[in-house]
Structure formats: structure tokens, C-alpha cells
Amino acid sequence: MGTPDPQRSSQQQPHLRGAHRRPRRPAADRRSFPATWRALDELAASGARVSVRVADLDSGEALLSGDDHRTLPIAGLGVVPLLVETAAAFEDGRLDPLEIVDRQQLPAVGVAGVWQHLKAPALPLADLAVLAAATGDALAANALLERVGLPAVRARLESLGLEHTALMDGFRNERGPDDAPQVALGTARELAGLFASLVNAQAVSPGVSAQVSEWLSLNVDLTLVASATGLDPFAHEDDAHGLLFVNKTGRGDGIRSEAGVLAGPRAGVAYALLVAFDDLSIAHRLRVHEAFRTLGVELMEYVY
């Protein structure tokens, strides 16, 4: 793990859809995230692999970094580059957002999501993107991946300069010896940077950035870092207290990951925290979850 590096942020806060920026009052008390640092050191001492980065949303300067170059499995967080390529394909006309996909044409997967429980057997691609972003729907993500293709996602990651982040496979109920061992891999540095570029309207194009940010703003999983925000999981795009928040989580056996953007009246940050651990008991899992929540508390203190 590295050492935290508190820096001053500038005085601009991005609007979610990248349309304009609003003034941010100067930040007085700059924090170095001491409780987060202790929690992550304890996880690392217990054998967990940890990668973390918190960066100023405007300057990109690191406020907290520890092994942020380290590549770790990220599970469903790997859907984000798939959403970027999907939005790009919608924008340039390679895909029709209203193209209907029949789930009966897809291999069954029951690891996460709601589409498998819905009566509607077919949905348009645009709705599948919403399900993948908002509920981590594995079947919807697989449908998008089938239409977009892994080579296109990999090319998009390369064009974005993400050398150590990869979507390797779709979601499966079981992984055999001929399957990729993980859905996706990534580093905290690259994932925090990707979220910053989305909110700052710099990923592919302003339109693509806005579309992906809008999809991700619907994410209902606010149980890790986001648990400290007090936001409504089902309606948090327009917060009454001026809190801007976009995130995506990833979960798997021994995997917890989250990346996002959090901005308040005083500051804005892009963050990513990735943890790979021995999921031996509920206690092991809850200790990891508590580290995410500790980061959330200190991020809220920083932006407010």
C-alpha cells in the first residue's frame, strides 16, 4: 500500500450529464483519510489484496492511493466499459437502441438481476443497458455483450488508454476450465480515471459520457462506499442537498469492488476501491464491507 497524499481541489463541480459546471466553495479542512488507511492496512495484513485511489475530480491529483496500479478481479464493475461501448455504438449508428433481444436466445444465467424474473421475454437494447447499470443484471449484460462483442469492448478500452482494465467474459453460473477465470479485471487508478472522464464529459464524446453517466446514476446498490451518502437507492439522480453521485459495484466470491464519483458543495472526487479476499465467513465479508463504508464516511466529510 502507498501513502495518502492530500491535495487541494479546484473550485468547480461537474453536473452529472456534463452540461455545465457550478461554483464550489473553497475547501478549508483537507483530510488524509486516516480511518480508511487503517481499515485497508488491516485488510492487507489479513491477506486481502487491496487497490485504492481517490483523486480530485478536476485536477486528477491523488488524494489517497495504495497499490492503485495493481490489477485485481472486479466482477460486475467490468460492465462499465461495456456500457461505454454500447453508448458509443448507439451514437454512431452501429446499434439501434430499440433493437429487440429475446432472452430465450441467450444461455440462462441466474447469478444476479431481475430480467430473469420478469414476464417480458424480450426487451430493447436501451432497456437492457438500464438493467445492467441499475441492477447489475447479468442476463442483460450478457445480451449487450453478445451484440457489441468482446473485441469492440477491448478496442474501446485501448482507445481510452486503459491498459490494465479488461472485460474478459460474460457472466456464467459456473466457470469451467475453458472459460475465462474472471468476468473482468482492473486497477483502481484506471477505474477512478474512467469515472472522472465520464462525469467530465471526456469519455469518447460528451453524448456518450452523458448517456453512460445517466445509466449509472440509476444504480441501486448503495451498500458499500455509498452507504455513507444517505441517498435514496431508488431515486438519487437529483439530490435535494446538491450531492452528485454516480457509481458501480462488483461482487463475487471473495471480490468486492466499487468505483464512482462523489461531489458536494466543497469538493469533488473520483474514487475506486478493489478488494480480493478469502471469503471464509460472514465475519470476513463484513470486515471488507466495513472498510468500504469507512471510505464512504471520509469521502462525505471531504466533499462537504
Residue frames as qw, qx, qy, qz and C-alpha x, y, z in Angstrom:
[[0.000, 0.887, 0.462, 0.000, 0.00, 0.00, 0.00],
 [0.389, 0.490, -0.033, 0.780, 1.18, 3.57, -0.64],
 [0.219, -0.358, -0.480, 0.771, 0.78, 6.67, 1.47],
 [0.162, 0.827, 0.539, -0.002, -2.13, 9.08, 1.35],
 [0.372, 0.009, 0.148, 0.916, -1.43, 12.38, -0.35],
 [0.099, 0.789, 0.521, -0.309, -3.92, 15.13, 0.50],
 [0.294, 0.115, 0.329, 0.890, -4.21, 17.84, -2.14],
 [0.259, 0.451, 0.261, -0.814, -6.33, 20.88, -2.74],
 [0.410, 0.482, 0.725, 0.273, -9.12, 20.59, -5.30],
 [0.058, 0.158, 0.247, 0.954, -10.20, 23.38, -7.62],
 [0.248, 0.279, 0.501, -0.781, -13.47, 25.18, -7.21],
 [0.515, 0.167, -0.425, -0.726, -15.56, 23.60, -9.94],
 [0.495, 0.032, 0.818, -0.290, -18.19, 20.89, -9.63],
 [0.131, 0.046, -0.748, -0.649, -19.43, 18.96, -12.69],
 [0.713, 0.084, 0.144, -0.681, -23.07, 18.47, -13.47],
 [0.729, -0.052, 0.679, -0.067, -23.96, 14.79, -13.85],
 [0.748, 0.535, 0.388, 0.061, -24.66, 14.99, -17.56],
 [0.596, -0.093, 0.274, 0.749, -21.58, 17.06, -18.32],
 [0.238, 0.816, 0.430, 0.305, -23.67, 20.05, -19.42],
 [0.060, 0.836, -0.148, 0.525, -22.12, 22.69, -17.18],
 [0.569, -0.073, -0.590, 0.568, -20.16, 23.27, -14.01],
 [0.356, -0.862, -0.249, -0.260, -21.28, 25.02, -10.87],
 [0.115, 0.696, -0.484, 0.519, -19.07, 27.01, -8.48],
 [0.796, -0.337, -0.475, 0.163, -17.77, 25.15, -5.46],
 [0.294, -0.924, 0.154, -0.192, -16.85, 26.99, -2.31],
 [0.326, 0.612, -0.673, 0.257, -13.22, 26.68, -1.20],
 [0.862, -0.282, -0.418, 0.042, -12.38, 23.63, 0.89],
 [0.242, -0.844, 0.341, -0.337, -10.99, 24.57, 4.26],
 [0.600, -0.477, 0.627, -0.138, -10.17, 21.34, 6.10],
 [0.660, 0.433, -0.563, -0.246, -8.31, 18.91, 3.83],
 [0.813, -0.359, 0.399, -0.224, -8.36, 15.35, 5.10],
 [0.195, 0.530, -0.807, -0.173, -5.96, 12.47, 4.51],
 [0.848, -0.041, -0.351, -0.394, -8.48, 9.65, 5.15],
 [0.055, -0.501, 0.799, -0.327, -6.79, 8.21, 8.29],
 [0.699, -0.052, 0.568, -0.431, -9.61, 5.81, 9.24],
 [0.855, 0.462, -0.079, -0.221, -9.72, 4.42, 5.70],
 [0.382, 0.644, -0.650, 0.129, -5.99, 3.95, 5.72],
 [0.338, -0.354, 0.783, -0.385, -6.16, 1.98, 8.97],
 [0.821, 0.169, 0.373, -0.397, -9.02, -0.20, 7.72],
 [0.781, 0.564, -0.243, -0.113, -7.25, -1.02, 4.46],
 [0.140, 0.606, -0.748, 0.229, -3.96, -1.74, 6.23],
 [0.569, -0.186, 0.692, -0.404, -5.81, -4.20, 8.46],
 [0.878, 0.365, 0.133, -0.280, -7.31, -5.91, 5.43],
 [0.567, 0.659, -0.492, 0.040, -3.92, -6.15, 3.75],
 [0.147, -0.510, 0.780, -0.332, -2.38, -7.55, 6.94],
 [0.730, -0.002, 0.566, -0.384, -5.06, -10.25, 6.99],
 [0.483, -0.028, 0.795, 0.365, -4.09, -11.39, 3.49],
 [0.470, 0.758, 0.431, -0.137, -6.54, -9.42, 1.36],
 [0.452, 0.105, 0.351, 0.814, -5.32, -7.79, -1.85],
 [0.035, 0.836, 0.393, -0.383, -6.30, -4.13, -1.95],
 [0.372, 0.213, 0.310, 0.849, -6.16, -1.41, -4.58],
 [0.055, -0.825, -0.486, 0.284, -7.47, 2.08, -3.83],
 [0.319, 0.133, 0.167, 0.923, -7.43, 5.51, -5.40],
 [0.020, 0.861, 0.454, -0.228, -9.19, 8.76, -4.57],
 [0.432, 0.094, 0.248, 0.862, -8.45, 11.67, -6.91],
 [0.136, 0.508, 0.183, -0.830, -9.55, 15.27, -7.20],
 [0.576, 0.559, 0.594, -0.041, -12.30, 15.40, -9.81],
 [0.338, 0.929, -0.002, -0.151, -10.92, 18.46, -11.57],
 [0.024, 0.817, -0.564, -0.118, -7.14, 18.16, -11.38],
 [0.908, 0.185, -0.371, -0.055, -6.85, 14.37, -11.20],
 [0.140, 0.568, -0.679, 0.443, -4.31, 14.67, -8.40],
 [0.639, -0.207, -0.738, 0.068, -4.23, 11.75, -5.98],
 [0.420, -0.645, 0.213, -0.601, -5.70, 12.37, -2.54],
 [0.695, -0.347, 0.599, -0.197, -5.36, 8.74, -1.44],
 [0.751, 0.438, -0.444, -0.218, -3.59, 5.94, -3.28],
 [0.518, -0.451, 0.719, -0.106, -2.45, 2.49, -2.34],
 [0.396, -0.041, 0.871, 0.288, -1.34, -0.11, -4.89],
 [0.513, 0.586, 0.245, -0.577, -3.61, 1.69, -7.34],
 [0.358, 0.536, -0.624, -0.442, -1.69, 0.12, -10.23],
 [0.255, -0.147, 0.950, -0.105, -2.46, -3.39, -9.01],
 [0.526, 0.014, -0.547, -0.651, -4.72, -5.46, -11.27],
 [0.264, 0.013, 0.853, -0.451, -7.49, -7.28, -9.39],
 [0.041, -0.404, -0.854, -0.325, -10.76, -9.03, -10.30],
 [0.149, 0.047, 0.179, -0.972, -13.65, -6.55, -10.32],
 [0.232, 0.405, 0.871, -0.153, -16.69, -8.73, -11.17],
 [0.259, 0.755, 0.598, 0.078, -19.71, -6.63, -12.24],
 [0.117, -0.808, 0.070, 0.574, -17.75, -3.37, -12.22],
 [0.344, -0.165, 0.680, 0.626, -16.47, -4.61, -15.58],
 [0.325, 0.673, 0.660, 0.076, -19.88, -3.76, -17.06],
 [0.017, -0.836, -0.059, 0.546, -18.87, -0.08, -17.21],
 [0.094, -0.424, 0.593, 0.678, -16.63, -0.37, -20.31],
 [0.195, 0.332, 0.883, 0.268, -19.36, -2.48, -21.92],
 [0.107, 0.819, 0.492, -0.274, -21.83, 0.35, -21.30],
 [0.083, -0.690, 0.257, 0.671, -19.37, 2.84, -22.78],
 [0.126, -0.130, 0.791, 0.584, -19.06, 0.82, -25.98],
 [0.158, 0.556, 0.815, 0.030, -22.83, 0.28, -26.11],
 [0.063, 0.846, 0.251, -0.466, -23.48, 4.02, -25.84],
 [0.101, -0.532, 0.497, 0.678, -20.83, 4.70, -28.49],
 [0.168, 0.144, 0.887, 0.405, -22.50, 2.17, -30.83],
 [0.144, 0.746, 0.623, -0.185, -25.87, 3.84, -30.26],
 [0.020, -0.799, 0.022, 0.600, -24.38, 7.26, -31.01],
 [0.011, -0.477, 0.612, 0.631, -22.61, 6.30, -34.25],
 [0.721, 0.287, -0.134, -0.616, -25.45, 4.13, -35.52],
 [0.253, 0.298, -0.917, -0.082, -23.82, 0.72, -35.30],
 [0.107, -0.291, -0.927, 0.211, -26.61, -0.41, -32.97],
 [0.327, -0.501, -0.354, -0.719, -30.28, 0.54, -32.78],
 [0.149, -0.219, 0.648, -0.714, -31.28, 1.30, -29.16],
 [0.707, 0.047, 0.223, -0.669, -34.73, -0.11, -29.90],
 [0.547, 0.256, -0.769, -0.210, -33.47, -3.41, -31.32],
 [0.812, -0.356, 0.140, -0.440, -35.33, -6.20, -29.50],
 [0.227, 0.389, -0.884, 0.128, -33.43, -9.04, -27.83],
 [0.854, -0.259, -0.244, -0.379, -35.18, -12.28, -26.88],
 [0.348, -0.627, 0.649, -0.253, -33.72, -13.78, -23.71],
 [0.933, 0.020, 0.327, -0.146, -34.64, -17.29, -24.87],
 [0.756, 0.605, -0.180, 0.173, -31.81, -16.95, -27.41],
 [0.061, 0.736, -0.550, 0.390, -29.30, -16.45, -24.57],
 [0.568, -0.021, -0.779, 0.264, -27.74, -19.04, -22.24],
 [0.554, -0.748, -0.304, -0.203, -29.51, -18.98, -18.88],
 [0.424, 0.228, -0.494, 0.724, -27.65, -17.19, -16.10],
 [0.490, -0.717, -0.447, -0.213, -29.07, -16.68, -12.63],
 [0.580, -0.078, -0.406, 0.702, -26.24, -15.03, -10.70],
 [0.083, -0.419, -0.305, 0.851, -27.83, -11.58, -10.46],
 [0.113, 0.005, -0.393, -0.913, -30.50, -9.33, -11.88],
 [0.451, 0.279, 0.519, -0.670, -34.22, -9.00, -12.41],
 [0.483, 0.324, -0.455, -0.674, -34.85, -9.72, -16.11],
 [0.263, 0.050, -0.961, -0.069, -34.96, -13.46, -15.43],
 [0.052, 0.338, 0.799, -0.495, -37.90, -12.79, -13.07],
 [0.332, 0.372, 0.010, -0.867, -39.88, -10.55, -15.43],
 [0.690, 0.399, 0.578, -0.178, -42.71, -11.78, -17.63],
 [0.479, 0.815, -0.158, -0.286, -41.44, -9.82, -20.64],
 [0.906, -0.044, 0.309, 0.285, -39.30, -12.30, -22.64],
 [0.592, 0.370, 0.229, 0.678, -37.84, -9.62, -24.91],
 [0.191, -0.878, -0.162, 0.408, -36.59, -6.07, -24.36],
 [0.507, 0.830, -0.065, 0.223, -34.84, -3.36, -26.42],
 [0.712, 0.183, -0.305, 0.605, -31.12, -2.85, -26.08],
 [0.014, -0.581, 0.186, -0.793, -31.59, 0.54, -24.42],
 [0.727, -0.532, 0.016, -0.435, -33.66, -1.03, -21.63],
 [0.940, -0.082, -0.227, 0.239, -31.09, -3.78, -21.20],
 [0.431, 0.427, -0.301, 0.736, -28.42, -1.12, -20.67],
 [0.400, -0.595, 0.149, -0.681, -30.56, 0.38, -17.91],
 [0.923, -0.338, -0.091, -0.162, -30.97, -3.03, -16.24],
 [0.827, 0.157, -0.279, 0.462, -27.24, -3.77, -16.46],
 [0.216, 0.481, -0.279, 0.803, -26.31, -0.40, -14.96],
 [0.461, -0.518, 0.111, -0.712, -29.07, -0.08, -12.36],
 [0.867, -0.330, 0.174, -0.330, -29.40, -3.63, -11.03],
 [0.194, -0.535, 0.815, 0.112, -26.23, -5.40, -12.15],
 [0.873, 0.229, 0.250, -0.351, -28.42, -7.64, -14.31],
 [0.438, -0.373, 0.743, 0.342, -26.16, -10.44, -15.58],
 [0.554, 0.417, 0.700, 0.167, -28.51, -11.61, -18.33],
 [0.285, 0.938, 0.161, -0.118, -28.95, -8.06, -19.64],
 [0.185, -0.791, 0.486, 0.323, -25.19, -7.52, -19.62],
 [0.533, -0.084, 0.787, 0.299, -24.65, -10.77, -21.50],
 [0.505, 0.692, 0.514, 0.044, -27.22, -9.68, -24.10],
 [0.125, 0.962, -0.133, -0.204, -25.36, -6.38, -24.62],
 [0.365, -0.576, 0.664, 0.307, -22.03, -8.18, -24.83],
 [0.630, 0.240, 0.716, 0.180, -23.43, -10.57, -27.42],
 [0.434, 0.845, 0.309, 0.057, -24.44, -7.67, -29.65],
 [0.018, -0.954, 0.274, 0.123, -21.42, -5.45, -29.03],
 [0.897, 0.296, -0.242, 0.221, -18.74, -8.17, -28.92],
 [0.716, -0.586, 0.030, 0.378, -15.67, -8.53, -26.72],
 [0.620, 0.161, 0.204, 0.741, -13.25, -7.31, -29.44],
 [0.051, 0.757, 0.235, 0.607, -15.13, -3.98, -29.64],
 [0.563, -0.821, -0.090, -0.042, -15.02, -3.53, -25.86],
 [0.777, -0.311, 0.125, 0.533, -11.30, -4.30, -25.81],
 [0.446, 0.425, 0.245, 0.749, -10.67, -1.84, -28.62],
 [0.204, -0.863, -0.206, -0.414, -12.65, 0.80, -26.75],
 [0.703, -0.675, -0.015, 0.221, -10.63, 0.25, -23.59],
 [0.694, -0.011, 0.198, 0.692, -7.45, 0.64, -25.61],
 [0.215, 0.644, 0.270, 0.683, -8.71, 3.86, -27.19],
 [0.422, -0.862, -0.130, -0.251, -9.47, 5.20, -23.70],
 [0.231, 0.668, -0.575, 0.412, -5.91, 4.43, -22.59],
 [0.739, -0.434, 0.361, -0.366, -6.96, 1.73, -20.11],
 [0.458, 0.498, -0.734, -0.062, -4.14, -0.78, -20.43],
 [0.109, 0.151, -0.918, 0.349, -4.79, -2.82, -17.29],
 [0.540, 0.188, 0.484, -0.662, -8.58, -3.00, -17.31],
 [0.225, 0.128, -0.830, -0.494, -10.26, -5.80, -19.27],
 [0.787, 0.055, 0.252, -0.560, -13.68, -7.32, -19.74],
 [0.091, -0.372, 0.907, 0.175, -12.77, -10.97, -20.21],
 [0.119, -0.211, -0.952, -0.188, -16.08, -12.82, -20.40],
 [0.485, -0.450, -0.264, -0.702, -19.79, -12.66, -19.81],
 [0.481, -0.357, 0.571, -0.561, -21.49, -13.82, -16.63],
 [0.602, 0.062, -0.772, -0.195, -21.84, -17.56, -16.05],
 [0.799, -0.504, -0.023, -0.328, -23.47, -19.72, -13.39],
 [0.840, -0.391, 0.296, 0.234, -20.31, -21.85, -13.32],
 [0.273, 0.827, -0.450, -0.196, -16.86, -21.38, -14.81],
 [0.987, 0.041, 0.120, 0.095, -15.21, -24.37, -16.42],
 [0.656, -0.391, 0.323, 0.559, -11.55, -24.93, -17.32],
 [0.457, 0.343, 0.484, 0.663, -12.10, -23.50, -20.81],
 [0.043, -0.915, -0.345, -0.207, -13.73, -20.30, -19.53],
 [0.214, 0.617, -0.294, 0.698, -12.01, -17.09, -18.52],
 [0.441, -0.210, -0.732, 0.475, -11.32, -17.28, -14.78],
 [0.046, -0.478, -0.413, 0.774, -12.90, -13.86, -14.12],
 [0.338, 0.815, 0.471, 0.005, -15.55, -11.63, -15.68],
 [0.293, 0.885, -0.033, 0.361, -13.27, -8.60, -15.57],
 [0.692, -0.280, -0.191, 0.638, -10.02, -7.22, -14.21],
 [0.156, 0.878, 0.108, 0.440, -8.99, -3.66, -13.44],
 [0.489, -0.025, -0.397, 0.777, -6.95, -1.24, -11.38],
 [0.156, -0.768, -0.472, 0.405, -8.19, 1.41, -9.01],
 [0.180, -0.456, 0.201, 0.848, -6.20, 4.09, -10.84],
 [0.003, -0.073, -0.687, -0.723, -7.77, 3.36, -14.22],
 [0.147, -0.580, -0.793, -0.119, -11.30, 2.87, -12.92],
 [0.173, -0.713, -0.324, 0.597, -11.28, 6.10, -10.92],
 [0.109, -0.343, 0.372, 0.856, -9.98, 7.85, -14.02],
 [0.014, -0.300, -0.810, -0.503, -12.71, 6.33, -16.18],
 [0.140, -0.730, -0.651, 0.151, -15.44, 7.63, -13.87],
 [0.177, -0.628, -0.032, 0.757, -13.84, 11.07, -13.78],
 [0.069, -0.121, 0.585, 0.799, -13.77, 11.17, -17.58],
 [0.050, -0.509, -0.823, -0.247, -17.44, 10.13, -17.76],
 [0.166, -0.797, -0.475, 0.334, -18.64, 12.85, -15.40],
 [0.167, -0.634, 0.168, 0.737, -16.35, 15.43, -17.01],
 [0.666, 0.669, 0.177, -0.279, -17.78, 14.55, -20.47],
 [0.071, 0.740, -0.609, -0.277, -14.42, 13.32, -21.76],
 [0.511, -0.102, 0.851, 0.060, -15.11, 9.60, -22.39],
 [0.437, 0.358, 0.733, 0.380, -15.50, 9.07, -26.17],
 [0.023, 0.455, 0.318, 0.831, -17.77, 12.12, -26.59],
 [0.239, -0.125, 0.398, -0.877, -19.95, 14.38, -24.44],
 [0.733, -0.063, -0.223, -0.639, -23.03, 12.45, -25.61],
 [0.759, 0.014, -0.649, 0.060, -21.59, 9.05, -24.74],
 [0.237, 0.136, -0.636, 0.721, -20.31, 10.32, -21.39],
 [0.428, -0.131, 0.201, -0.871, -23.72, 11.77, -20.54],
 [0.800, -0.055, -0.393, -0.450, -25.57, 8.60, -21.53],
 [0.669, 0.022, -0.691, 0.275, -23.35, 6.27, -19.51],
 [0.053, 0.136, -0.525, 0.838, -23.42, 8.63, -16.52],
 [0.591, -0.141, -0.014, -0.794, -27.20, 8.72, -16.70],
 [0.818, -0.055, -0.546, -0.173, -27.43, 4.91, -16.77],
 [0.543, 0.053, -0.663, 0.513, -25.03, 4.59, -13.84],
 [0.175, -0.257, 0.316, -0.896, -26.87, 7.25, -11.83],
 [0.763, -0.212, -0.214, -0.572, -29.73, 4.72, -11.59],
 [0.517, 0.164, -0.809, 0.225, -27.60, 2.15, -9.74],
 [0.665, -0.594, -0.163, -0.423, -29.49, 0.84, -6.71],
 [0.847, -0.197, -0.348, 0.351, -26.50, -0.74, -4.95],
 [0.003, 0.797, -0.236, 0.556, -25.62, 1.88, -2.34],
 [0.861, -0.489, -0.121, -0.062, -24.48, -0.61, 0.30],
 [0.808, -0.024, -0.128, 0.574, -20.70, -0.20, 0.19],
 [0.323, 0.012, -0.072, 0.944, -18.95, 3.18, -0.17],
 [0.188, -0.402, -0.348, -0.826, -22.30, 4.77, -1.00],
 [0.483, -0.547, -0.680, 0.070, -23.89, 3.70, 2.27],
 [0.362, -0.379, -0.313, 0.792, -22.48, 6.85, 3.87],
 [0.057, 0.192, 0.316, 0.927, -24.26, 9.19, 1.46],
 [0.241, 0.353, 0.611, -0.666, -27.77, 8.81, 2.87],
 [0.336, 0.215, -0.435, -0.807, -29.14, 8.80, -0.67],
 [0.797, 0.179, 0.348, -0.460, -32.31, 7.00, -1.70],
 [0.440, -0.196, 0.800, 0.357, -31.14, 3.87, -3.58],
 [0.417, 0.487, 0.748, 0.174, -34.12, 4.09, -5.92],
 [0.224, 0.888, 0.296, 0.271, -34.09, 7.83, -6.67],
 [0.537, -0.658, 0.017, 0.527, -30.82, 9.69, -6.22],
 [0.557, 0.420, 0.303, 0.649, -30.15, 11.43, -9.53],
 [0.008, 0.669, 0.057, 0.741, -31.42, 14.81, -8.27],
 [0.520, -0.347, -0.618, 0.476, -30.48, 15.05, -4.60],
 [0.169, -0.920, -0.310, -0.174, -32.11, 17.85, -2.62],
 [0.524, -0.782, 0.107, 0.320, -28.81, 18.61, -0.86],
 [0.344, 0.870, -0.313, -0.161, -26.82, 19.05, -4.05],
 [0.546, -0.431, 0.704, 0.145, -24.88, 15.79, -3.80],
 [0.669, 0.517, -0.397, -0.356, -23.73, 14.44, -7.15],
 [0.526, -0.356, 0.769, -0.071, -23.16, 10.70, -7.11],
 [0.808, 0.386, -0.319, -0.310, -22.51, 8.07, -9.79],
 [0.334, -0.510, 0.788, -0.086, -21.20, 4.59, -9.00],
 [0.858, 0.149, -0.405, -0.280, -20.97, 0.94, -9.97],
 [0.554, -0.516, 0.621, -0.203, -20.17, -2.03, -7.74],
 [0.669, 0.289, -0.660, -0.182, -18.88, -5.53, -8.39],
 [0.633, -0.401, 0.539, -0.384, -19.46, -8.61, -6.26],
 [0.804, 0.224, -0.533, -0.140, -18.30, -12.19, -6.47],
 [0.898, -0.385, -0.161, 0.143, -16.86, -14.91, -4.27],
 [0.681, -0.383, 0.022, 0.624, -14.02, -13.13, -2.47],
 [0.315, 0.265, 0.284, 0.866, -14.46, -10.00, -4.62],
 [0.019, -0.857, -0.441, 0.267, -15.80, -6.59, -3.68],
 [0.394, 0.048, 0.244, 0.885, -15.22, -3.54, -5.87],
 [0.118, 0.871, 0.452, -0.151, -16.66, -0.09, -6.33],
 [0.365, -0.009, 0.186, 0.912, -15.80, 2.95, -8.39],
 [0.055, 0.820, 0.564, 0.081, -17.60, 6.24, -8.77],
 [0.204, 0.388, -0.036, 0.898, -17.75, 10.00, -8.47],
 [0.340, -0.719, -0.558, 0.238, -18.90, 11.92, -5.39],
 [0.253, 0.308, 0.010, 0.917, -19.19, 15.70, -5.40],
 [0.247, -0.740, -0.568, 0.261, -20.61, 18.10, -2.85],
 [0.073, 0.985, 0.137, 0.075, -20.54, 21.86, -2.26],
 [0.380, -0.833, 0.341, 0.212, -16.91, 21.84, -1.12],
 [0.113, -0.518, 0.781, 0.331, -15.12, 19.32, -3.33],
 [0.894, 0.277, -0.051, -0.349, -15.48, 16.53, -5.85],
 [0.311, -0.496, 0.803, 0.110, -13.63, 13.22, -6.08],
 [0.828, 0.232, -0.417, -0.296, -13.37, 10.19, -8.31],
 [0.441, -0.497, 0.702, -0.255, -12.69, 7.01, -6.37],
 [0.837, 0.130, -0.482, -0.226, -12.17, 3.27, -6.75],
 [0.409, -0.489, 0.709, -0.301, -11.64, 0.59, -4.12],
 [0.813, 0.189, -0.495, -0.240, -10.97, -3.03, -5.10],
 [0.427, -0.484, 0.698, -0.310, -10.58, -5.88, -2.60],
 [0.786, 0.122, -0.576, -0.190, -9.89, -9.56, -3.23],
 [0.331, -0.484, 0.632, -0.507, -10.14, -11.59, -0.02],
 [0.223, -0.027, -0.974, 0.032, -10.67, -15.05, 1.46],
 [0.556, -0.280, -0.098, -0.776, -14.45, -15.21, 1.86],
 [0.318, 0.065, -0.923, 0.208, -14.25, -17.77, 4.67],
 [0.159, -0.498, -0.770, 0.366, -17.07, -16.48, 6.84],
 [0.012, -0.886, -0.403, -0.227, -19.62, -13.72, 7.26],
 [0.458, -0.798, 0.000, 0.392, -17.14, -12.02, 9.60],
 [0.519, -0.140, 0.424, 0.729, -14.50, -11.88, 6.85],
 [0.213, 0.573, 0.567, 0.553, -17.03, -10.43, 4.43],
 [0.220, -0.915, -0.339, -0.022, -18.37, -7.85, 6.87],
 [0.524, -0.589, 0.120, 0.604, -14.85, -6.65, 7.67],
 [0.376, 0.136, 0.501, 0.768, -14.35, -5.92, 3.97],
 [0.016, -0.755, -0.541, -0.369, -17.72, -4.16, 3.75],
 [0.396, -0.838, -0.217, 0.305, -16.84, -2.02, 6.75],
 [0.477, -0.292, 0.272, 0.783, -13.66, -0.81, 5.02],
 [0.171, 0.451, 0.555, 0.678, -15.76, 0.37, 2.05],
 [0.248, -0.843, -0.458, -0.135, -18.15, 2.15, 4.38],
 [0.513, -0.630, -0.047, 0.581, -15.28, 3.81, 6.24],
 [0.347, 0.031, 0.402, 0.847, -14.04, 5.21, 2.94],
 [0.030, -0.660, -0.589, -0.466, -17.57, 6.45, 2.24],
 [0.389, -0.829, -0.327, 0.233, -17.75, 8.32, 5.53],
 [0.450, -0.508, 0.149, 0.719, -14.43, 10.07, 4.94],
 [0.258, 0.281, 0.543, 0.748, -15.32, 10.91, 1.35],
 [0.151, -0.809, -0.520, -0.230, -18.52, 12.57, 2.59],
 [0.450, -0.758, -0.118, 0.457, -16.52, 14.55, 5.14],
 [0.456, -0.179, 0.361, 0.793, -14.17, 15.62, 2.36],
 [0.132, 0.410, 0.568, 0.701, -16.78, 16.81, -0.15],
 [0.287, -0.820, -0.420, -0.263, -18.92, 18.52, 2.48]]
